[in-house]
């Protein structure tokens, strides 16, 4: 069998590969050490230019109140980076050395 310390070393190396472009993940991740001795793969979605209908209406109203004639509303950049949560990968020594993955709750 493998020791928990060997599994921890392997996991630290393994987790680094996911931060590199072209790693095979659809959504980029940020890798951080977690308090429980594991690593967290935090999803970091790209910024998106989507503006909901309600946001569009507010932008138009704001432009009408304080804008110049012909001004167009500027869409807000929406970034959910850091809000998506991710996966925590833990090495556990008991009952026998193993690697376990669990979902990290949204913050």
N, C-alpha and C positions, 0 to 999 in steps of 0.2 A: 503494500500500500504506500501511499504518498503521505508525507507529514503535512500538517496544517501550515507550517512555515514555508515549505516548498510550494504549496498551493498559493499562498499569499504572494510570493515572489513571482510566480507564473502569472497570476491575475494582474499584478501591477504592470507587467510587460504587455500582456494581452490587451488591457484597457487602453493603452496609448495608441494602438493602431486605429481605433475608431475615430480619433480626432483628425486624422489626415484626410484631405480631399481624396475622393475615389476609394474610400474604405468599403463601399458597398451599402452604406446606410442611405436611405432616402432623405431623412432629416438629419442635418448636422447635430453633433452632440458636443458638450463640454464635459470633460472628465474631471471629477473632483473626489478627493478622499472623503469618506464619510466617518462620522463619529463612532460607528460600530466596527471599525477596522476593515471596511470594505471600500469599494469605489462606486461612485454614482455616475451613471451616464445620463446627463441632463439634456433633454431635447432642446434644441435652440433653433426654432423655425426662422426662416428668412423673413425679412421685413416685407410687408405686403401693402399695396396701394389701394386696397379695397376700402370703399366708403359706403356705409349703409345708407339707405334712403333717409333715415332719421338724421344721420350726420350731415348728409347732403343738404337737407332742408335747413338745418342750423347754420351751415356755412353760407348758404344763400342769404339767410336773414341777416347774418353778421355783415356780409358784403354790402347789403342794401343800406344798413344803418351807418356803417362807417367807411364804406369804400367809395371809390371814384366811379363815375358812370362807365359801364363796360367792364369793370373788374370781374374776373371769374373767381369762384371760390377755389382755394387751394386745398387739395385733398390732404388729409392727415395721414402720416405714415403710422401704420399699426404694427407694432412688434410685440410678439407674445414671448419673446426670449426670456427665459427664467421663470415663466408662468406655467409651463407645460408639464413639469415633473419629469419623470424618467424611470430608470431602472437602477436599483441598487444591487450590486453583486457582492456577496459576503462569503468569506471563508469561515467555516465553523469547525471547531476541533471536536466537539461532542455531538452526538454519541460516537461518531467516528468522523475523521476529516472529510469534509465535503464542501462544495461550492453551491451556494443557493442564490437565486435571483428573486427579487421582489419589487413590486411597483413602488415608486416614490410618489407620495401624494402631491397633488397640485398645491402650490403655495399661493 
